[in-house]
Amino acid sequence: MEKINEKNESVIIDTKRQKYFILKTINEILKYKTVFPNANIINGATDIALRVTKNKEIIEEIIDISQVEELKEFKETELEQE
């Protein structure tokens, strides 16, 4: 997995019970959310981890957005006046 991340590629883990997508771009997020509309979107996932550990839930589809560079910071800008 380390080599995959060095290439800056997305990672897909697909088992019989779960699908876990570590995506790298906003376009991928939109594409996968369209294909898997019930997927949980995470970026940290403390709440999901509690559901799994405390409630013994199986989260079938997860889209992890923590590796999307465009979402790691935000800038406040002035709105343009028309």
JONORPE-V335097 format. One record per residue. N is the residue number from 1. RES is the residue in three letters. PSI is psi in degrees with one decimal (NA if undefined). BURIAL is I if it has 16 or more other C-alpha atoms within 10 Angstrom, else O. Layout:
# JONORPE-V335097
n->N res->RES psi->PSI burial->BURIAL
n->N res->RES psi->PSI burial->BURIAL
This chain:
# JONORPE-V335097
n->1 res->MET psi->-32.7 burial->O
n->2 res->GLU psi->-41.9 burial->O
n->3 res->LYS psi->-37.6 burial->O
n->4 res->ILE psi->-46.1 burial->O
n->5 res->ASN psi->-31.0 burial->O
n->6 res->GLU psi->-30.1 burial->O
n->7 res->LYS psi->-1.8 burial->O
n->8 res->ASN psi->40.7 burial->O
n->9 res->GLU psi->155.3 burial->O
n->10 res->SER psi->156.9 burial->I
n->11 res->VAL psi->133.3 burial->O
n->12 res->ILE psi->123.3 burial->O
n->13 res->ILE psi->117.2 burial->O
n->14 res->ASP psi->111.1 burial->O
n->15 res->THR psi->-179.9 burial->O
n->16 res->LYS psi->-31.9 burial->O
n->17 res->ARG psi->-21.6 burial->O
n->18 res->GLN psi->154.2 burial->O
n->19 res->LYS psi->129.3 burial->I
n->20 res->TYR psi->120.0 burial->I
n->21 res->PHE psi->120.0 burial->I
n->22 res->ILE psi->103.7 burial->I
n->23 res->LEU psi->158.4 burial->I
n->24 res->LYS psi->-13.6 burial->I
n->25 res->THR psi->158.0 burial->I
n->26 res->ILE psi->-38.1 burial->O
n->27 res->ASN psi->-39.0 burial->O
n->28 res->GLU psi->-41.3 burial->I
n->29 res->ILE psi->-48.6 burial->I
n->30 res->LEU psi->-42.3 burial->O
n->31 res->LYS psi->-49.6 burial->O
n->32 res->TYR psi->-34.8 burial->I
n->33 res->LYS psi->-31.0 burial->I
n->34 res->THR psi->-43.1 burial->O
n->35 res->VAL psi->-35.1 burial->O
n->36 res->PHE psi->73.3 burial->O
n->37 res->PRO psi->-21.1 burial->O
n->38 res->ASN psi->1.9 burial->O
n->39 res->ALA psi->142.3 burial->I
n->40 res->ASN psi->130.9 burial->I
n->41 res->ILE psi->128.0 burial->I
n->42 res->ILE psi->156.1 burial->O
n->43 res->ASN psi->75.2 burial->O
n->44 res->GLY psi->-60.2 burial->O
n->45 res->ALA psi->27.0 burial->O
n->46 res->THR psi->-42.8 burial->O
n->47 res->ASP psi->-40.3 burial->O
n->48 res->ILE psi->-42.2 burial->I
n->49 res->ALA psi->-39.5 burial->O
n->50 res->LEU psi->-39.0 burial->O
n->51 res->ARG psi->-38.5 burial->O
n->52 res->VAL psi->-48.3 burial->O
n->53 res->THR psi->-40.4 burial->O
n->54 res->LYS psi->-42.9 burial->O
n->55 res->ASN psi->-4.5 burial->O
n->56 res->LYS psi->31.5 burial->O
n->57 res->GLU psi->149.4 burial->O
n->58 res->ILE psi->115.0 burial->O
n->59 res->ILE psi->110.1 burial->I
n->60 res->GLU psi->-36.7 burial->O
n->61 res->GLU psi->125.0 burial->I
n->62 res->ILE psi->131.3 burial->I
n->63 res->ILE psi->113.6 burial->I
n->64 res->ASP psi->117.4 burial->I
n->65 res->ILE psi->11.1 burial->I
n->66 res->SER psi->-15.0 burial->I
n->67 res->GLN psi->7.8 burial->I
n->68 res->VAL psi->110.6 burial->I
n->69 res->GLU psi->-41.0 burial->O
n->70 res->GLU psi->-18.6 burial->O
n->71 res->LEU psi->4.9 burial->O
n->72 res->LYS psi->-12.2 burial->O
n->73 res->GLU psi->161.6 burial->O
n->74 res->PHE psi->156.8 burial->O
n->75 res->LYS psi->138.0 burial->O
n->76 res->GLU psi->128.7 burial->O
n->77 res->THR psi->162.0 burial->O
n->78 res->GLU psi->141.4 burial->O
n->79 res->LEU psi->139.9 burial->O
n->80 res->GLU psi->138.3 burial->O
n->81 res->GLN psi->135.8 burial->O
n->82 res->GLU psi->NA burial->O
